[in-house]
Amino acid sequence: MKVKELTASHVRIPLRKPVKHASHSRTETDNVLVRCVLDDGTEGFGEGVPREYVTGESIDSALALLERSSLAEQLDDCLDFERAVGLAERLRLAPVPGDDRNCQGNAARCAVELALLDAYGRHFGEPVSSVTRLLAPELYAPSAWVRYSGAILSARGFKARLAAWVMRLYRFRQVKVKVGMAGYDDPARLRVIRGRVGRRIDLRVDANEAWAPDEVVARIRALEPFGISSVEQPVRHEDVDVLAAVRKEVRVPLMLDESLCGPVDAERAAQRGTCDLFNLRLSKCGGFIPSLRLAQFARARGLLGAQLGCQVGETAVLSAAGRHFAASVADLRYVEGSYDRHLVREALGTKDLTFRWGGWARALPGPGLGIQLDERALERVTVRKVVLVG
């Protein structure tokens, strides 16, 4: 069974409210949506979320990269799902000049990879979560349920107190707080939030590259009294090597996000000792399979673990892919995603994938991603289309 058509679309997804953190503020997101059609008419969809401040990709550069990549010649005939998974793992996009981290096509690659896995999964009757069983059996731990963590973004003052109460009343087990925003008193916010959520909730923070190298130790130490369990990306990627020394001066584990976009970053982090945890976001890391390989790497190198993260503006496609990842991969320390109806105005799916009370959500059995897209909603958000194959 071969791929007959491959089409990439620029979709613009409006958010329900502005989302702000130390690196960026947005009211909408421009995503790449890829549709794959097999010889027998089976369809599959994949999604990527380009971010210039993360992987150096924009919506324009992602689409241009897909157009100049030799995709058709890589799409071999697949007689079973295992061979389709091999095809998806071998998928390569055209090189990007100056990309020494080999990550400036990750969102585009993720969209194509997920579309292939979804289409072939549907054809062969296999859920995308089977990829973990096939490629990483030592990590394969199927679960009927996934439990997501909550998040407090830019709220402060009364809104921070209210947000903390909501987290507690909603019975989240884990909550992430965005810190490092200009004009915010982070210790005061954490004091308020910890006081409202109580001591039982696992509280962690994400600085989104906000702090300078000479202040990061003091910033983290000021937050340690509030029982935080990790600090995500405290400095800019350009300054990431300083974290090797910082780790020796603080008690809380450090997690890489913007500085962990693929195997090049992972090797450098391990060699230089700059982190304890990886944040794996499917789009940022190049897809389901590259993220799975990074989880294997983290375990092999003895890291404390990994977080399955998400990106602002993911639709039902990436939400479903993240669900399959979380429901099949063992030892994920934190799980983020499936914010659908809480965050985006057009989730694109016919079924609501938003997590429920306590952050709980059922695994998706498949086949493929196990979702259907709303064609009318897709038409409303599509800006342009590019034919890649067919």
C-alpha positions in Angstrom: 0.0 0.0 0.0 1.5 3.3 -1.1 0.8 7.0 -0.5 -1.2 8.5 -3.4 -1.6 12.0 -2.2 0.2 14.2 0.4 -1.1 17.8 1.0 0.1 20.4 3.5 -2.2 23.2 4.7 -1.6 26.4 6.6 -4.3 26.5 9.2 -4.8 29.6 11.5 -6.3 28.6 14.9 -7.8 31.4 17.0 -7.3 31.0 20.8 -10.0 31.6 23.3 -7.9 34.0 25.2 -4.4 35.6 24.9 -1.6 33.3 26.1 1.4 35.0 27.6 4.7 33.7 29.0 8.3 35.1 29.3 9.2 34.3 25.6 6.0 35.3 23.8 2.4 36.4 23.8 -0.2 35.2 21.2 -3.9 35.3 20.4 -3.8 32.8 17.5 -1.4 30.1 16.1 -0.4 29.2 12.5 -0.1 25.4 12.2 0.9 23.0 9.5 -1.7 20.3 8.8 -0.8 17.4 6.5 -3.3 15.1 4.8 -2.1 11.7 3.6 -4.2 9.6 1.2 -3.3 6.0 0.5 -4.0 4.0 -2.7 -7.3 2.6 -1.3 -8.5 6.1 -0.2 -7.6 5.7 3.5 -6.9 9.2 4.9 -4.6 10.2 7.7 -3.7 13.6 9.3 -0.7 15.1 11.0 0.0 18.4 12.6 3.0 20.6 13.4 3.3 23.9 15.3 6.2 26.0 14.0 7.8 28.3 16.5 10.7 30.6 15.5 11.9 31.0 19.1 12.0 27.2 19.6 13.1 25.4 16.5 13.6 28.4 14.1 10.6 27.6 12.0 7.8 29.8 10.8 4.7 28.7 8.9 6.2 30.0 5.7 9.6 28.2 6.2 7.9 25.0 7.2 5.7 24.9 4.0 8.7 25.9 1.8 10.8 23.1 3.4 8.1 20.5 2.7 7.9 21.7 -0.9 11.6 21.3 -1.6 12.0 18.0 0.2 12.1 14.8 -1.9 9.1 13.2 -0.2 7.7 11.1 -3.1 10.8 9.1 -3.6 10.9 8.2 0.1 7.3 6.8 0.2 7.8 3.1 -0.4 5.1 0.4 -0.6 4.2 -0.9 2.8 2.8 -4.4 3.3 2.2 -4.1 7.0 2.2 -1.5 9.8 5.7 -2.4 11.0 7.1 -1.5 7.6 5.0 1.7 7.6 6.6 2.6 11.0 10.0 2.0 9.5 9.1 4.3 6.6 8.0 7.0 9.0 11.2 6.8 11.0 13.4 7.0 7.9 11.6 10.1 6.7 14.0 13.0 6.0 13.4 16.6 4.9 15.8 18.7 2.9 18.7 20.1 5.0 18.4 23.6 6.3 21.7 25.6 5.8 23.3 26.6 9.1 21.1 24.3 11.2 23.8 22.7 13.3 21.2 21.4 15.8 19.3 19.7 13.0 15.9 20.9 14.3 14.7 23.6 11.9 12.3 21.3 10.1 10.9 19.5 13.2 7.4 20.8 13.1 7.1 20.1 9.4 8.5 16.6 9.8 6.1 15.9 12.7 3.1 16.8 10.5 4.2 14.4 7.7 5.1 11.6 10.1 1.9 11.7 12.0 -0.1 11.8 8.8 1.7 8.6 7.6 1.2 6.8 10.9 -2.5 7.8 11.1 -3.2 6.7 7.5 -1.3 3.4 7.7 -2.6 2.8 11.2 -6.2 3.1 9.9 -5.4 0.8 6.9 -3.8 -1.9 9.0 -6.1 -1.6 12.0 -3.3 -0.5 14.4 -3.4 2.5 16.9 -0.5 4.9 16.8 0.4 3.8 20.3 1.6 0.5 18.7 4.7 2.4 17.5 6.0 2.3 21.1 5.5 -1.5 21.3 7.3 -2.0 18.0 10.2 0.4 18.5 10.7 0.7 22.3 9.4 -2.4 24.0 11.4 -1.6 27.1 9.3 1.6 27.5 6.0 0.1 26.4 3.4 0.3 29.2 -0.1 0.6 27.8 -2.6 2.3 30.0 -6.4 2.8 29.7 -6.1 6.3 31.2 -3.8 9.3 31.0 -3.6 12.0 33.7 -2.7 15.5 32.6 -1.3 18.3 34.7 -2.8 21.8 35.1 -1.1 25.1 34.3 -1.2 28.6 35.7 0.1 31.0 33.0 0.3 34.8 33.5 -2.3 35.1 36.3 -1.3 37.3 39.3 -3.0 39.0 42.2 -6.6 37.9 42.6 -6.4 36.0 39.3 -3.5 33.9 40.6 -5.4 33.1 43.8 -8.5 32.2 41.8 -6.5 30.0 39.4 -4.8 28.2 42.3 -8.3 27.4 43.8 -9.5 26.1 40.5 -6.5 23.8 40.2 -7.2 22.4 43.7 -11.0 22.1 43.2 -10.4 20.4 39.8 -8.3 17.9 41.7 -5.2 18.2 39.6 -2.3 16.2 41.0 0.4 18.3 39.3 0.4 22.0 38.3 3.0 24.0 36.3 3.4 27.8 36.9 4.9 30.1 34.3 7.5 32.4 35.9 10.1 35.0 34.7 7.7 37.5 33.2 8.7 41.2 33.4 7.2 43.0 36.3 6.1 39.8 38.2 7.1 39.0 41.7 7.6 35.2 41.3 8.3 34.4 45.0 5.1 36.2 46.0 3.1 34.5 43.3 4.4 31.1 44.3 3.7 31.8 48.0 0.0 32.6 47.1 -0.3 29.7 44.8 1.2 27.1 47.1 -1.0 28.4 49.9 -4.1 27.8 47.9 -3.3 24.5 46.2 -1.9 23.0 49.4 1.2 20.8 49.9 -0.1 17.6 48.3 0.0 19.0 44.7 3.2 18.7 42.8 4.2 22.3 41.8 6.8 23.0 39.1 7.8 26.1 37.3 8.7 27.1 33.7 10.8 30.2 33.1 10.8 30.0 29.2 14.5 31.3 29.0 13.7 34.3 31.1 16.7 34.6 33.4 20.3 35.8 32.9 23.2 33.4 33.7 24.4 35.5 36.6 20.9 35.5 38.3 19.6 32.1 37.7 20.8 30.5 40.9 19.3 33.3 43.1 16.0 33.1 41.1 15.7 29.3 41.7 16.8 29.5 45.3 14.1 32.1 46.0 11.4 29.6 44.7 12.8 26.5 46.4 11.0 27.2 49.8 7.7 26.6 48.0 8.4 23.0 47.3 8.8 23.1 43.5 9.6 19.8 41.9 11.5 21.1 38.8 12.5 24.2 36.9 12.0 24.2 33.1 14.4 26.1 30.8 15.6 28.8 33.2 18.0 30.5 30.7 18.2 31.1 26.9 19.5 28.3 24.7 22.6 30.4 24.0 23.4 30.3 27.7 22.4 26.7 28.4 25.9 25.5 29.2 25.8 27.5 32.5 23.3 25.0 33.8 26.0 22.5 34.5 27.3 24.7 37.3 23.8 25.8 38.3 22.8 22.2 39.0 25.5 21.9 41.6 24.2 25.0 43.5 20.4 24.3 43.6 18.4 21.5 45.0 15.6 21.3 42.4 16.0 19.3 39.2 16.4 21.3 35.9 14.5 20.5 32.7 15.4 21.4 29.2 12.8 22.5 26.7 13.8 25.1 24.1 17.3 23.5 24.4 16.1 20.0 23.8 14.8 19.7 20.2 16.5 16.6 19.0 19.3 14.1 19.3 22.0 16.7 18.8 20.7 18.7 21.8 20.3 15.5 23.8 23.9 14.4 23.3 25.2 17.8 24.2 23.1 17.9 27.3 24.3 14.5 28.4 27.9 15.3 27.7 27.8 18.7 29.4 25.6 17.7 32.3 23.1 20.6 31.8 19.9 19.0 32.9 18.0 16.3 34.9 14.9 16.1 32.8 13.8 16.4 29.1 10.6 18.1 28.0 9.4 16.2 24.9 7.0 18.0 22.7 6.0 16.0 19.6 6.1 19.0 17.2 9.2 20.5 18.7 11.1 17.2 18.6 10.1 16.1 15.1 7.3 13.7 15.7 6.2 10.7 17.7 9.2 8.5 16.8 11.9 11.0 17.4 10.3 11.9 20.8 10.2 8.2 21.6 13.9 7.9 20.8 14.6 10.8 23.1 12.7 9.1 25.9 14.9 6.0 25.3 18.0 8.2 25.4 16.9 9.8 28.7 16.5 6.4 30.3 19.8 5.0 28.9 21.7 8.0 30.2 20.2 7.8 33.7 18.2 11.1 33.7 15.4 11.5 36.2 12.9 11.2 33.4 10.9 13.1 30.8 7.9 15.3 30.5 5.5 15.0 27.6 4.8 18.6 26.8 2.6 20.4 24.4 2.6 23.7 22.4 0.0 26.4 22.6 -2.6 26.0 19.9 -2.4 22.3 19.2 -5.6 21.0 17.7 -7.2 17.5 18.1 -4.6 16.0 15.8 -1.6 16.7 18.1 -3.8 16.2 21.2 -4.6 12.7 19.9 -1.0 11.9 19.1 0.1 13.1 22.6 -2.6 10.9 24.1 -1.2 7.8 22.3 2.3 8.7 23.5 1.3 9.2 27.1 -0.9 6.1 27.2 2.0 3.9 25.9 5.3 5.2 27.2 6.4 4.3 30.8 7.8 6.6 33.4 6.7 10.0 32.1 7.1 12.4 35.0 4.6 14.9 33.8 2.0 15.0 31.0 0.7 18.1 29.3 -1.8 18.6 26.5 -5.5 18.1 25.5 -6.4 21.7 26.5 -8.6 21.7 23.4 -11.8 23.5 24.4 -10.1 25.4 27.2 -7.7 27.0 24.7 -8.6 26.8 21.0 -11.7 28.0 19.3 -11.3 25.4 16.5 -10.0 22.1 17.8 -10.9 20.5 14.4 -12.0 17.2 15.7 -15.6 15.8 15.8 -14.9 14.5 19.3 -13.9 16.6 22.3 -10.5 15.4 23.6 -10.2 17.8 26.5 -9.1 16.3 29.7 -11.7 15.9 32.4 -12.0 16.2 36.2 -8.6 15.7 37.9 -6.8 15.9 34.5 -8.0 12.4 33.6 -8.6 11.3 30.0 -9.2 7.9 28.4 -6.7 6.4 26.0 -7.6 6.4 22.3 -7.8 2.8 20.9 -7.4 3.8 17.3 -7.0 2.6 14.6 -4.5 5.4 13.6 -5.0 8.4 15.8 -8.5 7.3 16.6 -10.2 10.7 15.7 -12.1 12.2 12.9 -11.7 15.8 11.6 -14.6 18.2 11.1 -14.2 19.1 7.4 -16.3 22.3 7.8 -14.1 23.5 10.7 -11.0 22.7 8.6 -12.3 24.8 5.8 -12.9 27.7 8.1 -9.3 27.8 9.4 -7.4 26.9 6.2 -5.4 29.8 4.7 -3.7 27.9 1.8 -2.8 24.5 0.6 0.4 23.0 -1.0 0.4 19.7 -2.9 3.5 17.7 -1.9 2.7 14.4 -3.6 0.1 13.5 -6.2 
